[in-house]
Amino acid sequence: MPDSLGQRGKFGVLAPSTNTSVQPEFDAMRPWGITHHHSRLVIPDSRVTDDASFMVMMDNIRAALFPALESVLTCDPDYVILGMSSETFWDGVEGSRRLQKKLEKIAKRGVAMGADACRAALRAYGRNVKRLGVVTPYMPIGDKQVVRFFRECGYQVVNLLGLKCSSPTAIARVSKSELRDAVNRVNRGKVDAVVQVGTNLAMAEVAAMAEFWLDKPVIAINTATYWYALRQYGIKDRVPGWGSLLAEH
């Protein structure tokens, strides 16, 4: 018997405790009858200045991921969404598959991940999309993992801008105008689509606007991940206002 509020489904959402963008963006896209139940990966707001300190943050995320999953499972969600993306790109396609299998083995239900969602979103736009511009909040060591994943999926990253955000919470403070400028920087040359990764970048609205002006796919990872979760779970609702992915695919 379904929950009285979540008559179509309950989504458990995992995100770092420092992340203030996933929850409001997912909530804004939510169709009727779906409810969100957030569990936090408790991590410190550590200083990130280089690859070494970025890896300290990554180790904190990895240590907190499965306790957060165990926590959200106590509300018996119908589906789980991983609202953090860096780990889902790590070690390429095979690394992403290993993480997916480990998460689903524990969850015993479907789990949507950002890397898979981006790949599915790009495929939804057809075979003509091959050359990407990518925006991240990461240090170079994280950017390399993103490039590797997309390359193994058959895409060429022709431009990448890593914003090198100074802490987990600093990611959410990147302004809309800064994100607009980042999109324009990676859109140079023959770029078929722009992809933004890093779930604490509040990119969903900017991506929808940029897509309209650039007349090409601009994929925000939170939009892609939520779209992917809905479609994998069987919800086919078209949700306007967040770009062509949710409105048309």
C-alpha positions in Angstrom: 0.0 0.0 0.0 1.5 3.4 -1.0 2.1 6.3 1.3 -0.7 8.8 1.3 1.6 11.5 0.0 3.8 9.4 -2.2 1.1 7.6 -4.1 3.3 7.1 -7.1 6.5 6.5 -5.4 9.0 7.4 -2.6 12.5 8.4 -3.8 15.4 8.1 -1.3 18.0 10.8 -2.1 21.6 10.7 -1.0 23.7 13.9 -1.0 26.6 15.2 1.0 25.7 17.2 4.1 27.5 20.1 2.5 25.2 20.1 -0.6 22.5 22.7 -0.7 21.6 22.5 -4.4 20.3 18.9 -4.9 17.3 19.1 -2.6 15.8 22.4 -3.9 16.4 21.5 -7.5 14.9 18.0 -7.2 12.0 19.4 -5.3 11.3 22.0 -8.0 11.2 19.3 -10.7 9.0 16.8 -8.7 5.9 15.6 -10.4 2.7 14.9 -8.5 2.6 11.8 -6.3 6.4 11.4 -5.9 8.0 12.3 -2.5 11.7 12.8 -1.7 13.4 11.5 1.4 16.9 12.8 1.9 19.8 11.2 3.7 23.0 13.0 4.2 26.6 11.8 3.7 28.0 13.6 6.7 31.3 15.1 5.6 33.3 18.2 6.8 33.5 21.4 4.8 37.1 20.8 4.2 39.4 23.2 2.4 40.1 22.1 -1.2 43.1 23.8 -2.8 44.8 21.1 -4.9 44.5 17.5 -6.0 45.7 16.1 -2.6 43.0 18.0 -0.7 40.4 17.1 -3.3 41.2 13.4 -2.6 40.8 14.0 1.1 37.3 15.2 0.3 36.7 12.2 -1.9 37.8 9.8 0.9 35.3 11.6 3.2 32.5 11.0 0.7 33.4 7.4 0.2 33.4 6.7 3.9 30.0 8.3 4.4 28.2 6.9 1.3 27.0 3.5 2.5 26.0 4.7 6.0 23.8 7.3 4.3 22.3 4.6 2.1 21.6 2.3 5.1 19.9 5.3 6.8 17.5 6.1 3.9 16.6 2.5 3.4 14.8 2.6 6.8 11.9 4.6 5.2 11.6 1.8 2.6 11.9 4.0 -0.5 10.8 2.6 -3.9 13.9 4.0 -5.7 17.2 5.6 -4.7 18.9 8.6 -6.3 22.6 9.3 -5.7 22.7 13.1 -5.5 26.5 13.3 -5.7 28.4 12.8 -8.9 32.2 12.7 -8.5 32.4 9.1 -7.4 30.1 7.9 -10.1 32.7 9.0 -12.8 35.7 7.4 -11.0 37.7 4.8 -12.8 35.7 5.1 -16.0 32.7 3.0 -17.1 33.8 -0.1 -15.3 34.3 1.8 -12.1 30.8 3.3 -12.4 29.4 -0.2 -13.0 31.1 -1.6 -9.9 29.7 1.2 -7.8 26.2 0.7 -9.2 26.3 -3.0 -8.5 27.5 -2.5 -4.9 24.8 0.1 -4.2 22.0 -2.0 -5.7 23.1 -5.1 -3.9 22.6 -3.3 -0.6 19.6 -1.2 -1.6 17.8 -4.2 -3.2 16.1 -1.7 -5.5 17.0 0.6 -8.4 19.7 3.3 -7.9 20.1 6.3 -10.3 23.7 7.7 -10.6 24.9 10.9 -12.2 27.3 9.4 -14.7 24.8 6.9 -16.0 22.2 9.7 -16.2 24.5 11.9 -18.3 25.3 9.1 -20.7 21.6 8.3 -21.0 20.8 12.0 -21.6 23.4 12.4 -24.3 22.0 9.3 -26.0 18.5 10.7 -25.9 19.7 13.6 -28.1 20.9 11.2 -30.8 24.0 10.1 -32.6 24.9 13.5 -33.9 26.0 14.5 -30.4 29.7 13.6 -30.2 31.7 16.6 -29.1 31.2 17.9 -25.6 32.0 21.0 -23.6 32.1 20.2 -19.9 31.9 22.3 -16.7 32.9 20.9 -13.3 33.6 22.3 -9.8 36.6 20.0 -9.4 40.3 20.0 -9.3 42.3 18.5 -12.2 42.4 15.0 -10.7 38.6 14.9 -10.7 38.3 16.5 -14.2 40.5 13.7 -15.6 38.0 11.1 -14.3 35.1 12.9 -16.0 37.0 13.1 -19.3 37.9 9.4 -19.0 34.3 8.4 -18.4 32.9 10.3 -21.4 35.7 9.1 -23.7 35.0 5.5 -22.8 31.3 6.2 -23.6 32.3 7.3 -27.1 32.4 11.1 -26.7 35.1 13.6 -27.2 35.6 16.3 -24.5 36.9 19.2 -26.6 36.6 21.9 -23.9 36.6 21.5 -20.1 36.5 24.1 -17.4 37.2 23.0 -13.9 36.1 25.8 -11.5 38.4 24.5 -8.7 36.0 25.4 -5.9 37.7 25.9 -2.6 35.4 23.7 -0.4 32.3 21.5 -0.7 30.0 24.4 0.3 31.8 26.9 -1.9 30.5 25.0 -4.9 26.9 26.2 -4.2 28.1 29.8 -4.1 29.0 29.8 -7.8 26.6 32.4 -9.2 24.3 32.1 -12.2 26.3 34.7 -14.1 29.5 32.7 -13.4 27.8 29.5 -14.6 26.6 31.4 -17.7 30.1 32.5 -18.4 31.4 28.9 -17.9 28.9 27.6 -20.4 30.1 30.2 -23.0 33.7 29.3 -22.4 33.3 25.6 -23.0 30.9 26.2 -26.0 33.8 27.4 -28.2 34.5 25.6 -31.4 32.5 22.7 -32.7 30.6 21.6 -29.6 27.5 19.5 -29.9 26.4 19.6 -26.3 27.4 21.2 -23.0 27.4 19.0 -19.9 27.8 20.2 -16.3 28.8 17.8 -13.5 29.1 18.4 -9.7 25.7 18.3 -8.0 26.2 21.3 -5.7 26.5 23.6 -8.7 23.0 25.1 -9.0 22.9 24.8 -12.7 19.4 23.5 -13.6 17.8 26.9 -14.4 20.9 28.2 -16.1 21.2 25.1 -18.3 17.5 25.5 -19.4 18.1 29.1 -20.4 21.4 28.4 -22.1 19.9 25.6 -24.1 17.3 28.0 -25.5 19.8 30.6 -26.5 22.5 28.2 -27.8 20.0 26.0 -29.6 21.8 22.8 -28.5 21.6 20.5 -25.5 22.9 21.9 -22.2 22.7 19.2 -19.6 22.8 20.0 -15.9 23.6 16.9 -13.9 20.8 17.4 -11.4 18.3 17.7 -14.2 19.7 14.6 -15.9 19.8 12.5 -12.8 16.3 13.3 -11.8 15.0 12.7 -15.3 16.9 9.4 -15.4 15.4 8.4 -12.1 11.9 9.2 -13.2 12.2 7.3 -16.5 13.9 4.3 -14.9 11.2 4.1 -12.3 8.5 4.3 -15.0 7.3 7.9 -14.6 6.9 9.4 -18.1 5.6 12.8 -17.1 6.9 15.7 -19.1 8.0 18.5 -16.8 8.3 21.9 -18.5 10.6 24.7 -17.4 13.8 22.7 -17.0 15.0 22.3 -20.5 14.3 19.8 -23.3 15.4 16.7 -21.5 12.5 16.7 -19.0 10.1 18.4 -21.3 10.5 16.3 -24.4 12.3 13.0 -23.6 
